[in-house]
Amino acid sequence: MGMYKKYVGKIGEDYALLYLQKKGYRIVNHNVRIGRGEIDIVSSKDNVIIFVEVKTRSCEKYLDLLDSISESKEEMLLQSCELYLEQNGLSTRDFRIDLIGILLTKGIVTKIKHVEGII
């Protein structure tokens, strides 16, 4: 991954963390490498574990969030989340997977879209 893409991704994830905290989510972990995948953010709210995939874009035409998750990415994400729950003794807890899309314009967050329960 190129340096610019990493930079854009880090800005988006940092903003998503703040956004979730302001919405009352408790951040449990982030950037978790597990199995063959990675979980961007692990949070909780109302006794539900919420895994969050963050997509950051610098061009608005690429902000169609649901199109940004391929079937194989969805499968890997689900496997990673289930493995996380199992390894942390949380396999009986309710969970969901959310998607947060962030648009950057000249390095500034100009739009955020939060889709709950994509999987």
PASEBA-1860 file (N, C-alpha, C; in nm, 3 decimals):
! residues 119
1> MGMYKKYV> 0.085/-0.118/0.000/0.000/0.000/0.000/0.089/0.123/0.000 ~ 0.054/0.222/-0.085/0.133/0.342/-0.094/0.121/0.430/0.029 ~ 0.220/0.517/0.046/0.223/0.606/0.163/0.101/0.697/0.168 ~ 0.057/0.750/0.053/-0.059/0.839/0.052/-0.184/0.765/0.097 ~ -0.200/0.643/0.047/-0.318/0.563/0.084/-0.318/0.532/0.234 ~ -0.199/0.502/0.289/-0.189/0.477/0.433/-0.223/0.603/0.513 ~ -0.174/0.716/0.465/-0.200/0.845/0.531/-0.350/0.875/0.530 ~ -0.414/0.860/0.416/-0.558/0.885/0.404/-0.634/0.788/0.495
9> GKIGEDYA> -0.595/0.661/0.494/-0.660/0.561/0.579/-0.648/0.593/0.726 ~ -0.530/0.639/0.769/-0.508/0.672/0.910/-0.594/0.791/0.952 ~ -0.602/0.892/0.867/-0.687/1.007/0.899/-0.832/0.961/0.916 ~ -0.879/0.878/0.824/-1.016/0.828/0.830/-1.043/0.746/0.955 ~ -0.952/0.656/0.989/-0.972/0.573/1.108/-0.969/0.656/1.235 ~ -0.877/0.752/1.243/-0.871/0.840/1.361/-1.002/0.918/1.376 ~ -1.054/0.969/1.265/-1.179/1.044/1.269/-1.295/0.952/1.309 ~ -1.296/0.830/1.254/-1.402/0.735/1.288/-1.401/0.702/1.437
17> LLYLQKKG> -1.283/0.689/1.495/-1.274/0.663/1.639/-1.339/0.776/1.718 ~ -1.308/0.900/1.683/-1.367/1.015/1.752/-1.518/1.021/1.730 ~ -1.559/0.997/1.608/-1.702/0.997/1.574/-1.778/0.896/1.660 ~ -1.726/0.775/1.669/-1.793/0.670/1.747/-1.799/0.706/1.895 ~ -1.689/0.759/1.947/-1.688/0.798/2.089/-1.792/0.905/2.117 ~ -1.806/1.002/2.027/-1.907/1.108/2.045/-2.048/1.051/2.039 ~ -2.066/0.940/1.967/-2.197/0.875/1.957/-2.223/0.779/2.074 ~ -2.132/0.772/2.169/-2.153/0.689/2.288/-2.098/0.548/2.278
25> YRIVNHNV> -2.022/0.519/2.175/-1.959/0.387/2.163/-1.836/0.382/2.251 ~ -1.810/0.266/2.308/-1.686/0.246/2.384/-1.588/0.175/2.291 ~ -1.473/0.234/2.271/-1.371/0.175/2.185/-1.298/0.067/2.265 ~ -1.300/-0.055/2.212/-1.235/-0.168/2.277/-1.095/-0.190/2.219 ~ -1.082/-0.177/2.088/-0.955/-0.201/2.021/-0.963/-0.145/1.879 ~ -0.849/-0.132/1.815/-0.852/-0.094/1.673/-0.726/-0.145/1.604 ~ -0.736/-0.157/1.472/-0.629/-0.214/1.389/-0.585/-0.351/1.440 ~ -0.682/-0.439/1.457/-0.656/-0.573/1.510/-0.628/-0.668/1.394
33> RIGRGEID> -0.508/-0.723/1.391/-0.475/-0.828/1.294/-0.513/-0.961/1.356 ~ -0.596/-1.035/1.284/-0.644/-1.163/1.338/-0.670/-1.258/1.221 ~ -0.620/-1.379/1.234/-0.634/-1.473/1.124/-0.570/-1.416/1.000 ~ -0.641/-1.421/0.889/-0.591/-1.365/0.763/-0.637/-1.221/0.740 ~ -0.709/-1.167/0.835/-0.766/-1.035/0.813/-0.730/-0.932/0.917 ~ -0.798/-0.820/0.908/-0.780/-0.710/1.002/-0.917/-0.649/1.032 ~ -0.934/-0.611/1.156/-1.056/-0.541/1.199/-1.014/-0.398/1.230 ~ -1.077/-0.302/1.163/-1.039/-0.162/1.183/-1.069/-0.115/1.324
41> IVSSKDNV> -1.193/-0.134/1.369/-1.233/-0.087/1.503/-1.322/-0.191/1.569 ~ -1.294/-0.218/1.696/-1.382/-0.302/1.779/-1.438/-0.209/1.885 ~ -1.570/-0.202/1.894/-1.634/-0.113/1.990/-1.752/-0.185/2.054 ~ -1.815/-0.118/2.149/-1.936/-0.174/2.209/-2.031/-0.061/2.246 ~ -2.158/-0.097/2.243/-2.263/-0.002/2.282/-2.388/-0.084/2.313 ~ -2.453/-0.052/2.422/-2.576/-0.120/2.462/-2.558/-0.272/2.466 ~ -2.445/-0.315/2.520/-2.415/-0.457/2.539/-2.401/-0.536/2.408 ~ -2.373/-0.466/2.299/-2.350/-0.529/2.169/-2.207/-0.496/2.126
49> IIFVEVKT> -2.135/-0.597/2.077/-2.003/-0.576/2.021/-2.022/-0.528/1.877 ~ -1.958/-0.418/1.843/-1.973/-0.362/1.709/-1.836/-0.354/1.644 ~ -1.822/-0.428/1.535/-1.701/-0.424/1.455/-1.724/-0.322/1.345 ~ -1.623/-0.238/1.320/-1.641/-0.130/1.223/-1.532/-0.137/1.116 ~ -1.576/-0.143/0.993/-1.487/-0.133/0.878/-1.490/0.013/0.834 ~ -1.373/0.072/0.816/-1.365/0.213/0.779/-1.309/0.223/0.637 ~ -1.379/0.297/0.553/-1.336/0.324/0.416/-1.321/0.475/0.401 ~ -1.201/0.518/0.369/-1.175/0.660/0.353/-1.142/0.687/0.207
57> RSCEKYLD> -1.204/0.789/0.153/-1.186/0.824/0.013/-1.153/0.973/0.001 ~ -1.082/1.005/-0.106/-1.052/1.146/-0.131/-1.125/1.196/-0.255 ~ -1.218/1.114/-0.304/-1.299/1.154/-0.419/-1.442/1.106/-0.395 ~ -1.538/1.198/-0.403/-1.676/1.166/-0.368/-1.737/1.055/-0.452 ~ -1.696/1.040/-0.576/-1.755/0.936/-0.659/-1.722/0.796/-0.609 ~ -1.626/0.785/-0.519/-1.589/0.654/-0.464/-1.650/0.630/-0.326 ~ -1.751/0.708/-0.287/-1.807/0.696/-0.153/-1.929/0.606/-0.147 ~ -1.956/0.530/-0.252/-2.065/0.434/-0.247/-2.018/0.316/-0.162
65> LLDSISES> -2.052/0.320/-0.034/-1.993/0.230/0.064/-2.022/0.083/0.040 ~ -2.145/0.050/0.014/-2.179/-0.091/0.004/-2.109/-0.157/-0.114 ~ -2.078/-0.080/-0.218/-2.002/-0.134/-0.331/-1.856/-0.154/-0.296 ~ -1.809/-0.095/-0.188/-1.668/-0.104/-0.153/-1.633/-0.234/-0.081 ~ -1.734/-0.313/-0.045/-1.709/-0.440/0.024/-1.744/-0.554/-0.071 ~ -1.641/-0.619/-0.123/-1.664/-0.732/-0.213/-1.713/-0.852/-0.133 ~ -1.763/-0.951/-0.202/-1.812/-1.071/-0.135/-1.698/-1.140/-0.059 ~ -1.579/-1.145/-0.118/-1.466/-1.209/-0.050/-1.421/-1.127/0.071
73> KEEMLLQS> -1.425/-0.993/0.062/-1.390/-0.906/0.175/-1.493/-0.925/0.287 ~ -1.620/-0.934/0.250/-1.726/-0.955/0.348/-1.705/-1.087/0.422 ~ -1.672/-1.192/0.348/-1.649/-1.324/0.408/-1.528/-1.320/0.502 ~ -1.418/-1.257/0.459/-1.299/-1.249/0.543/-1.326/-1.166/0.668 ~ -1.400/-1.059/0.653/-1.434/-0.972/0.766/-1.519/-1.049/0.868 ~ -1.617/-1.121/0.820/-1.702/-1.199/0.909/-1.620/-1.306/0.982 ~ -1.532/-1.374/0.912/-1.445/-1.475/0.975/-1.355/-1.413/1.081 ~ -1.298/-1.297/1.050/-1.211/-1.228/1.146/-1.288/-1.188/1.272
81> CELYLEQN> -1.410/-1.139/1.255/-1.491/-1.098/1.370/-1.529/-1.217/1.456 ~ -1.569/-1.326/1.392/-1.604/-1.447/1.468/-1.483/-1.502/1.541 ~ -1.366/-1.499/1.479/-1.243/-1.544/1.544/-1.209/-1.454/1.662 ~ -1.226/-1.324/1.645/-1.201/-1.230/1.755/-1.291/-1.261/1.875 ~ -1.419/-1.283/1.848/-1.513/-1.315/1.956/-1.471/-1.444/2.027 ~ -1.436/-1.543/1.950/-1.396/-1.672/2.007/-1.270/-1.658/2.091 ~ -1.168/-1.591/2.040/-1.041/-1.578/2.110/-1.051/-1.491/2.235 ~ -1.153/-1.409/2.242/-1.168/-1.319/2.356/-1.282/-1.360/2.448
89> GLSTRDFR> -1.330/-1.484/2.435/-1.434/-1.535/2.522/-1.566/-1.462/2.509 ~ -1.595/-1.411/2.390/-1.715/-1.331/2.369/-1.811/-1.396/2.270 ~ -1.792/-1.524/2.243/-1.869/-1.588/2.135/-2.019/-1.593/2.163 ~ -2.061/-1.572/2.287/-2.205/-1.572/2.316/-2.266/-1.432/2.309 ~ -2.183/-1.331/2.287/-2.231/-1.193/2.282/-2.293/-1.160/2.147 ~ -2.393/-1.072/2.149/-2.450/-1.020/2.025/-2.347/-0.930/1.959 ~ -2.342/-0.934/1.826/-2.250/-0.846/1.755/-2.311/-0.805/1.621 ~ -2.252/-0.700/1.567/-2.287/-0.657/1.432/-2.163/-0.596/1.368
97> IDLIGILL> -2.171/-0.580/1.237/-2.061/-0.520/1.163/-2.114/-0.395/1.093 ~ -2.051/-0.282/1.123/-2.089/-0.154/1.064/-1.983/-0.110/0.963 ~ -2.021/-0.015/0.883/-1.930/0.042/0.785/-1.936/0.193/0.799 ~ -1.819/0.254/0.807/-1.811/0.400/0.811/-1.732/0.445/0.690 ~ -1.792/0.534/0.612/-1.725/0.594/0.497/-1.693/0.738/0.527 ~ -1.570/0.776/0.493/-1.526/0.913/0.521/-1.471/0.973/0.392 ~ -1.514/1.094/0.364/-1.465/1.166/0.247/-1.371/1.277/0.294 ~ -1.251/1.277/0.238/-1.154/1.383/0.266/-1.145/1.474/0.144
105> TKGIVTKI> -1.147/1.604/0.170/-1.126/1.701/0.065/-1.010/1.790/0.109 ~ -0.901/1.781/0.037/-0.779/1.856/0.071/-0.736/1.827/0.214 ~ -0.746/1.699/0.254/-0.700/1.657/0.386/-0.796/1.685/0.500 ~ -0.914/1.736/0.469/-1.013/1.769/0.573/-1.136/1.680/0.554 ~ -1.188/1.627/0.664/-1.308/1.543/0.656/-1.427/1.631/0.620 ~ -1.489/1.599/0.506/-1.603/1.679/0.460/-1.734/1.602/0.464 ~ -1.727/1.470/0.478/-1.850/1.391/0.482/-1.821/1.261/0.556 ~ -1.921/1.215/0.631/-1.911/1.086/0.698/-2.045/1.016/0.680
113> KHVEGII> -2.037/0.887/0.654/-2.158/0.807/0.637/-2.140/0.680/0.720 ~ -2.235/0.652/0.809/-2.229/0.537/0.898/-2.346/0.444/0.863 ~ -2.313/0.323/0.819/-2.414/0.224/0.787/-2.405/0.113/0.890 ~ -2.511/0.095/0.968/-2.512/-0.007/1.073/-2.556/-0.141/1.017 ~ -2.494/-0.247/1.067/-2.537/-0.383/1.036/-2.524/-0.423/0.891 ~ -2.407/-0.400/0.831/-2.391/-0.437/0.690/-2.386/-0.588/0.672 ~ -2.350/-0.659/0.778/-2.346/-0.806/0.774/-2.424/-0.857/0.892
END
